């Protein structure tokens, strides 16, 4: 076992880092030496390296453009989270070729080296770090100099390569060289990633580059992970922290295919809080940490959950893979089931007999994109208009329309230009595509009835989803049964197993399982009036058919 680095003799170095980060040192660009500051010490003092880098991270973060960081999803990894990622690797022996794409100041590489020093049997580490931010690159050079000294103290050969280039462009160029003339490239046996979270435009340069190597995805984080998988050697391990949004939805189908076909999904860690993984940053999505091994046969998956990265007692469950990815689901949603209770919910809801198509039903996104038909919008109903239903009109399971003194219009002109945006007036179930964090349910379903207005057609705005009978209104009892079912606690709990953000796509709703028509009709027959029953009553009625 390697002897850990010291903690008692680092005061001088910590002071140096602090002064350096504030710009008080004359030679601020020079690497900081540890020759007099870091020495082998007692076994167990293994946290100092990462904590030093964490000090650098926090000071560097103050120098970054905060608006740009938030806009581009640039969340730097705190020490406890970095340490958790490093703990998930299985094999720490021999020669290691490590990839850290989007390295920041080197927090993840520090955590990896710290674990090697503590537990590993490694002879050589070659670390490749990609970073494009000039402030972070300057700090990253100093971090790598520190890592070299730590590794040297432990008799580990250390080589580092900082690449100040676009990782996507660089990786695509390397992969294309293989495809064109089988040019050998650098392969990695370890990758540790906290990639940026930023959407990729459908016509952007990055999107076109990714398509050249068979990757179709709409976010930088999934692009980074997909490329890292392709750069791994067989048997190579990857650990990453990303938003949980890749687990479901049509936009990440191509990414899920790469992940599930090229690697074995070994471990998943989820947090009970959206904010604990990146303390100090306003992270809106739930994060997940996952561990993959390239080319290994898929087995059971270790799923753990905790309140935060530092939680010493996470809940751990070994889950059969078929509970994580249902082979009957062509979209290959990834369900994260953290307890026996959640497994029971997955069996009950996932095992329901019908798909929407079995019921002769479908769900679609509202057809009205308001900014594309501005001239036809009206703030209040008037002659020749019909209701235009926004999420704001969905309240407590019902439709409240019109609503006065609001910024959104209530009505849409009914003319030849808007006819294609309408649906026949009748009974529908509407859900919000985006739910507020404070809402108790992820799926917020409301009953739209034709009595809302005496019109032939109605418009549903694009931020709503609507259930329909293949383009026509729903039968009354069936609609009411569906209304109660979607608003039940057990459906919400099931939905959260694969949906880790506040967006509810039509595809997600289409991939739910449903009771039979007879069960839904019986459920709806007992629901009287337009007001949603209490949650307890809904759950009682739904549990009777499950």
N, C-alpha and C positions, 0 to 999 in steps of 0.2 A: 504494500500500500504506500502511496506517496505521502510525504509529510506535508501537512497544510502550511500555508503562509502565516506569518506572525500577525498578532493584533496589538501587542503592547508597545511596539516600537514604531508606530506609524504616525504619531502626532506631527512630526516634522513634515511628513509628506502630505497629510491632510491639510495643513496650513498652506503648504506650497500650492496645492490644487485650488484652495479657496482664493488665494491671492491671484493665481493665474486666471481663474475664471472671471474675476472682477477686473482683469486687465491691469493689475498693479505691477506686474513683472515686466521689466524692460524687454526681455527676450521671450515674448509670449508665444512665439511660433516654435520654439525649440522643444523637442521631446523632454518630458520630465524624467529624470533618472531616479531609480530606486536603489542604486547600489549601496547606499548607506541607510536606507530606510526599511527595506524588506529583507528579512532573514528567516530561515526555517525556525519554527517554534513548536510549541506543544500541539500534539494531535487534538483536533477538535476546534482550534481557532481558524475556521475555514471561511468565515463570512467577510473578511476584511477587503479582499480584492473587489468583490461586487459592490460593497458599500462605498469604496472610493470612487468607482466608476459611476455609482448612483449620484454622488455629490457632483461629479462633472456633468451628468445628465441634467440635473436640476438647474445648475447654473447656465448651461448652454441653452436650456429651454427659455430662459428669460431673455436671451438675445435673439430669438427667432421671431418672425412675423406671426403673431398669434392668429390673425385673421386668415392668413395663408395656411397655417397649420390646421385650423378647423375645417377650412374649405376643402383641403386635400386629404383629410383624414390622417394626419400625421401625428400619431399617438406614440410617444416614446415609452419604453418599457420600464416600469418601476422595478426595483431590486427584488421584492418578493415574487412578482410575476415572472421575472426572468429566471429566478431560481427554480420556480415550479416547472417552467418549460424544460430547463436542463435536466431536471430530475426524471423526465419521462423517457429518456433514451435507455435502451437495453444493453447495448454492447459498447463498452469503453475500453478497448484493448487494441494493441498493434499500432498501425499508422493510420492517422485520421486526416481526411481531407474535408474541411468544414466550409459550408456556404452560409453566409449571413447577408441576405439581400435586403437592402433598406436598413443598414446597420446602425444608423444614428451615431452615438458616441461609442458603441461597442458593448452595450449592456448585455446582450444575449451571448456574445462571444465570451465576455467575462464570466457569465454564469456557467457556461459550458466548461471553460478552463478551470474554474473553481471546483466544479464537480470532478473533473479529471484528476485534479490535484488531491482531492479528498478520497476518491474511491477507485480511480481507474488504474489501468496497467498499460499506459500508452508510451510509445517510444518517440513518436513524431507527430506533430500537428502542423498542417498547412491550412491556414485560415484565409479565405477569400471574402472580402467585405465590399459590397456595393453601396455607395452613398453619393448623392448629388448636391446636397446642401453644403455650401462652403463653410458655414459656421461649424456644422457637425463634422465635416471632413477634418478640419484643423484639430478638433478634439479627438477624433478617431485616430489620427497619427500618434498622438500622445498616449492614448489608451493602448495601442498596439505595441509601443515601446515598453510600456509597463508589463504587458502580457509576456513579451520576450524575456524580460528579467525574471518574472515569476516562473515561467517554464524552465529557464536556465537553472534556477535554484533547485528545481525538482528533477534535473537531468533529462528534461524533455526537449528534443529538437523543435525549435519554433520557427516557422516561416509564415509571413503574412503578405498579403497582396491587397491593397486598397484600390478599388477601381472606381474613379469618379465619373461614372457613365451611367446612362439609362440601362437598368437591368433588363428590361424587356427587349430593347434593341440588341443589346449584347448577346443575350441568351438565344434570341431568334437567329442571329447571324451564326452563332456556333452550331445550332441545330441544323440550319440550312447547309452548312459546310459538310455535315455528315450525309445529308440526303443527296447532295450534288456529287461529291467525289469521295465519300467515306473518309474525310479528313479527321484524324484523331482529335478529340477535344478533352479538356479537363473534365473528369468525372468526380463526383463527390460521394462519399459514403455517409456523410452527415449533413443535414441542412436544418437550420434553426431560424425561424422567420417571425417577424412582426411587420407584415407588409402594410403599405398605405391603403386606406379605405377610400376609394374615389371612383366614381363612375367613368366608364370609357365610352365615348360617343360612338354610335354605330358607323360613322364615316371617318373616324379619327385615324391618325397614323398608327397608334398603338393597336387599334382593332384590326387594321389591315396587316400589320406585322404578325400578330397572333394567328390570324387565319392562314398565313403562309406555312405554319407548322402544325396546323390542325387543331388549334385551340379557339373555341368560340365562347367568349364570356364577356360580361359587361362591367366588370369591376377590376381595379388594379389588384386587390388582394387575391382574388381567385386566379388572376393571370400570373402573379408571382409564384403562387403555390404550384400551379400546373406546370410552369416552366421549370421550377426546381425539381419536380417529380421527373420530368424528362431528362434533367441533367444528372440525376442520381444514378449510381451504378446498381446492378442487381444486388438486392440485400441491403441497400442503403436505407437509412432511417431519416425521416423528416418529422420535425415537431414545429407546429405553428400556432399562433393565436390570431384568430380572425373573427369577424362578425359571424353570427350563427345563420345568417340569411341564406347561405349556400345549401342548407339542408332541405329546402323546398323551393317551389316555384319554377316556372319555365325558363327564367333567365339564367339559371345555373345548371340546367340539365346537362349541357356539354361538359361543364366542369365536374359534375358528379360522375359522369361516365368515365372521365380520365382517372379520377380518384379511385373509383370502385373497380375499374378494370385493370389498372396498372399497379395498384398497391393493395396491401391488406390493412384495413382499419383496425388498429390494435387498442388504442386508448382514447377516451374522450373525457374532458373535464369541463363542467359547466359551473357557473356561479349563480347564487341566489339573488345577486344584486347586479344591476347594469353598470354600476359605477366603481365597484371594488377592484376590478382588474387594472384600471387606469385611474388611479386616484388623482384628483386635481384636474382631470380633463372631462369635458362634457360629452360623454359617450352616450349616444341615444340607443344604440343597438346592444343586444345581449352578445357577449363574447363567448367563444368556445376555444379550448385548446385541444388539439388532436395530434396523435402519434401514428405515423404510417410507416410501413416497411415495403419497399418496392419489390414486386415479384414474388412475394411470399404467399402461400395459400391462406385464404381467409379462414379464421377460426372465430372463437368467441371474442367479444369486445368488452374491455374493462371500462365501465362508465362510472365516473365519480362526480359528486357535487359537493360544493362547500360555500360558505358565506363569503369567503375571500381567499386570496392566494396563500395567506399565512395560516389558514385554518388547519390545526394539527390533526383534526379528526374528520376528514371528509367521509361522506357516505359513499361506499364503494359497492358496485354490483357487477358481477360477471354475467353478461347478457348474450344469449345465442344470437348469431348474426341475423337470423330471420326476423327477430324482434326489432332490429335496428333498420334493416332494409327489407321490406316485404317484396318477395319475388313476383307477386302478382301485380305490383304497381309499376307500370312501364316508365313512370317518371323518376323512379328510384329515390323517393323521399327518404331522408335519414331521420329516424325517430330516436330521440334521446330519452330513454326510460331509466330513471334513476332509482326506482324503488319497486318493491313487490306490488304496492298499491297502484303505481303507474302502469306496471305490467298488466294488472288486472283490468285497468281502464282500457289499455291497448287491445286486450283480447275482446272485451265487451263491445267496444265501438268499432275497432278494426275488423271484427268478425261479423258485423251486421250483414244481412244477406244481399243488399242491393246497392248498385251504383246509381247515379242520377239517370244515366241512359236506360238502365233497367226499368226505372219508374216512368220513362217517357218524358223526362224533364231535362232542363239544362240551366246553366247560370252564365250570365254574360255581364261584361262591364258596360255601364251606362254609355249611351251613344253620343250624348251631347258634350262636346268639348267647348266650353263657353267662349274662350278667346277666339275660336275659329268662326263664330257666328255672332259677333258682338252686335251687329246691326239689328238682330232679331231678338235681343234680350230686352226684357221689361222689368223694372223694379217691382211693379204691382200689376195684378191681373187687370186686363182691359179687353175690349172687344177684339176678337180674332186671336186671342192668346189661349194657351193651355198651361197647366201647372208644369213647372220645371223643378224637379225634386233634387235637392242637394243633401249632403249629409246633415246639414244644420236642421233639416226638416224631420230627421229621424230622432224621435225623443221617446224614451221609455217604452220602446217596442211599438210605437204608433207613429203616424204621420201628422205633424202639426203644420198646416199650410193654409193660407200664406202667413209669413212672419214679417211684420212691419219694422221699419227703422233698422234694417241690417244692410251690410255692404253688398251682399249677393242678391241677384235678381230672383224674383219669385215666378216669373212667367216667360214663355217663349212664344213668339208669333207662329201661328200655324199657317204656313204657306208652302208653295212648291219647293222653295229652297230648304225648308226644314222638315219636309215630309219624311225623308229618309232617316231622320233622327228620332222619330216617334215610335211608340209601341201602342197597340190598342188599349184603351182604358179598360181596366178590370182589376182583378185581384193578383197581387204579386208579393213576394217577400224580398225586401231590400236589405242589404248589409253595407256597412261603411267599409271602404277599401283601406282607410287609415283610421286607426283608433287611438285615442289619447292615452297616454301612459297611466293616467289615473282611473280609467274606466275598468270596471271589475271584470268584464269579459273581453276577450280578444275578438270574438264574433259578436257584433251588435246587430241583431236582426229585427226589422220592423215590418209590420203588416200594412201594405198599401191596399186600400179598398176603393172601388170605383166611386163611392160616395164623396170622395175628396173634392171632386168638381164634376159638374154636368158637362162633360166633353166626350168626344169620340176617341181621342188619342191623348197621350201624356208623354212628357220627356223626362228621362232619368239622366242626371249629370254624370260625368265620367268618373267621379270619385265614389260612385256607388256601384255595387253589383246587384243584379236582380235575377231572381229565380223565375222561370217561365216554362210553359208547356210547349216547348219547341216553337217559340215565337208568339204563342198565344197566352192569355191570362190563365191562372191556375184555378182549378176547381176549389170551391170555398173550403170544404172540410180538409182537403189535402193541404191547402195553403196554411191553414191554422195548425195542423199537425206538424208541418215543417217548421213553422214559426216557433212552436214550443220546443221542438227537438233542438234547433240551432241555438236557442237561448238557454239550454240546460248546462249545468255545471260540468257534467261528465264530458260533453262534447268540447267545451272550452278547455278542459284539462287535457283531453286527447290532442286537440289542435296545437296546444303549446309544446307537445313533444317533438314536433317537427317545424314549428314556426317560431322563430326566436326574435321577431321584430313586430312592429305594430301595423304592418301592411298585410291585408287579407286579399289575396288574388283570387280571381275566378277559378284559376287552375287548382288552387288549394281546396276550394269548396267543391270542385268537381271530383277531386280525389278522395273526399270523405266517403265513408260507407253510410248507408241509410237503412232505416227499417223498411218493411214492405209497404205498398200502397194501402193495404187494408189496415196495417198498424197505424200509419200516419193519419188515415181518415178517422179511425176510432179515437186517436189522440186528439184530433182537431174537433171532433163532434162535440166533445165536452167543454170546449173553450168558447165561452159566450162573451159578446161585447168586443170592443176594440182595444181594451186595456189589457196589458200583459199581466197574468197572475203573479203572485209572489214567487220568489225564487224557490222557496220550499215546496210550493205547490207544483211548480214546473218540474222540479227534480223528482217529486213523488210520482207524477204522471209518467214521466219518461222512464224512470227506473222500472215501472211496471211492465213496460214493453221490452226492456233490455234483459 
